[in-house]
Amino acid sequence: MRNGHAPHHVGRGQGVKGSNLRLDDILPHLKNRRPQHDGSYMVSCPVPGHGKKRGDRNPSLSLTETPDGTLLVHCKAGCSQEAVWRTLCQLARVEPPRANIILPSQRTHQRNGSTPAPAESSHERLTVDAYADAKGLNALLLREWGLIECERGVAIPYLDADGNQVATRYRHALEGENRFSWARGNRPCMYGLWNLPLWDDSETVYLCEGETDALTLWHAGMPALGIPGASVWREAWWEPLKRFARICIIPDADAAGRQLLEKLGHTCPLELQERVRVLELPEGVKDANELYLQVGGDGERFREAIAGLLHSCTPIEECTNAQMHESDSWDGIPTFAPLSEILARAESREVEYLPLLGTDGLIARGTITLLGAHPKAGKTTLMIHACREWLRLGLKVVYLTEEPTAVWNLRLKQYPELASLYLNEIPRAHPENWAKAILREAPDIVIVDTIRRFAQIRDENDSASVSAALSYFVDLVNDLPRTAIVFAHHTRKNLSPEGEVGDIAGSHAFTAEVDAILLLAPVREHSRQRLLTPVASRLWAFTPDALVLELAEDGSTYAVKGVASEVLSEQKRADAKAKVLEALQALGEATVDELTECLTGYSRRTVYDALQELYAERQVEREGTGKKGNPYRFCAFVHSCNSPIECTNAQMHESPAGTDGQPAPPLMPDAFQNRTPLVWDAIDDFLARQSSPEDSFALTPEEADAVRVMLAFAEARGFPPLTVDGYAIQGDMAGWLTAAQQLAGTPAVARATALLHRLDAAGSPAAPAHHTTLRNGDGGRTPAQLTLEEG
């Protein structure tokens, strides 16, 4: 269980070491500086929202610099640590500490997809010669076998049986916890597979732990393969060994060697167990290379020493049983060891992130990530496009899906790369069996969609049952340290504005058992966009910014548009301009206040800024001085007369209503008596022109009246948003004016009126009321409208 290490929100501590921010850097930028007797300072807190945005008149921010250069900050008025740090860093123009998230446009692509080299340490870079001297090996032979020097030390290439390079392991130092690392995205295999064709005449092959022991046996002319560690051993690796009559394992004489031996014993096929033997090294000898050094690096003496030990080899089955008995004698009592020893035994590795839509820093190997969203909000769509990316990188992905084969057949036709995706062949199984199946495949990524289904959680609000159900998947992290696991889960009905751990539905055990939490939510007014919010992670120093994702219209791509704070503000500004221009075209001309009244949901400042940009772009013109008694009146430039709304401005001046021989509009219902004259005069003029007898496609009087009735209902109900026959009408006056012009003369007008009729004045559904009449009764409604209202 990992409840004690649940993901936490960052910024709770009082200091950040290594942030490049020092006391002397920030003091000149702060007000009311008051030195204290202990060397610290009290200053006015610069956070914009401090004191309900009234500022910090009495200094409440404490600043202290420790001897090691760590700056400690604490606002006694309660400002969050993260807000204080970000503000201080902005003032001092210092990059604040943040999570390792790299957007696609910022990524530095390394050859073969490797991660950037680690920072240079104070030690000299390891060379092939130094490595050879320390191990008693021939440097020329090592170079002949592919070992080369690079910025990261000694690069050891891993080739498959066909001679294709599939991985590179770097040795940075001879000793130390972090002396090894892998090139990013590699899938390790046994070291030396490319030599298998050279050993066709050999009866015996030796399995060693690591490349050094394998290279040692090669120096003695003995066929050997190196296993890079117990954590990466795969059951499928037994297959190329079946050609040999005898398989001799030489494990290291330490805890890591015992762990490897145990894993080999558990995965060894029945048909090989009689052929697999375990060679025990002499007392005090750690590994094969140490034995080689004890005999003076003499290949012949080394072969003799190994031959002598072969007589006392133990069958792997007996060796595994002996280990089990030894373990049972402890009665399950756990043991402890210093962290340095545990890390020395384990395979050392840095955190390795896998890209998510080209973005690093969100999903890491050896961790569990929970992706939360409302049902049908796009979790699976995001995962499908992530799978496409991972499969193109050559990664192995297992996907536990609850969707039918027919759905995946359609996806495969659209995305051919999904052909190599591993799916479950049966819909249901016990969680323990799912975990065993995943362990056998040993993939790079596992997606469980949804975790509630595959963990068979009966009561997701019960912490004990949730923890027990998840334990089978959680324990996989220990057995598959290079596998990233993603749980898809649903969220609560109402999400918090900023995204919080509490948004995840069910017991807190869901969030306690995982390492990172991501939330996916729709972006308003952009149906193809989603907001991906990183909420918490054990690996983040500071929570990364939320990202905006966008799906292409044809569904072919799903990409990160950028950080939400930048993308959404730009989109909102562009949307405001479009809505203001649309409203202005419908109104003919208007002041800022008139447009603000028309456009619900937009502030006066937003409307004013949009008009200023439109004016600068020469999309609108204005009259007036902008003073209080003579405000600017704006109108849109008329570029063409292809649509009625574009012709309104010009034709209203040329042909005032009632002077061109057209009949005056009929009496209007009561709902029109308190209308805004400018708006309704424009729509009346439009309907009059569209009803001209000279036009073969003119509106009939009944069709024109139907539009007026629809607008009467819309105005009475506050211009609510509505969708009619797939056409979305925006919830404001401008949206309904546009809809009236585009839907006039179509059955959609009657259907819109019927839908409006079912809404009460507050915009809530109400029972149909056929007896509802305007001043003219039902005269303004068409028979089709009355039929819809009856139904």
Secondary structure, 3 states (H helix, E strand, C coil): CCHHHCCCCCCCCCEECCCCCCHHHHHHHCCCCEECCCCCEEECCCCCCHHHHCCCCCCCEEEEECCCCCEEEEECCCCCHHHHHHHHHHHHCCCCCCCCCECHHHCCCCHHHCCCCCCCCCCCCCCHHHHHHHHCCCHHHHHHCCCEEECCEEEEEEECCCCCEEEEEEECCCCCCCCEEECCCCCCCCECHHHHHHHCCCCEEEEEECHHHHHHHHHCCCCEEEECCHHHCCHHHHHHHHHCCEEEEECCCCHHHHHHHHHHHHHCCHHHCCCEEECCCCCCCCCHHHHHHHCCCCHHHHHHHHHHHHCCCEEHHHHHHHHHHHHHCCCCCCCCCCHHHHHHHCCCCCCCEEEECCEEEEEECCCEEEEEECCCCCHHHHHHHHHHHHHHCCCCEEEEECCCHHHHHHHHHHCHHHHHCEECCCCCCCHHHHHHHHHHHCCCEEEEECHHHHCCCCCCCCHHHHHHHHHHHHCHHHHCCCCEEEEEEEECCCCCCCCCHHHECCCCHHHHCCCEEEEEEEECCEEEEEEEEEEEECCCCCCCCCEEEEECCCCCCEEEEEEHHHHHHHHHHHHHHHHHHHHHHHHCEECHHHHHHHCCCCCHHHHHHHHHHHHHCCCEEEECCCCCCCCCEEEECCCCCCCHHHHHHHHHHHCCCCCCCCCCCCCCCHHHCCCCHHHHHHHHHHHHHHCCCCCCCCCCHHHHHHHHHHHHHHHHCCCCCEEECCEEECCCHHHHHHHHHHHCCCHHHHHHHHHHHCECCCCCECCCCCCCCECCECCCCCHHHHHHHHC
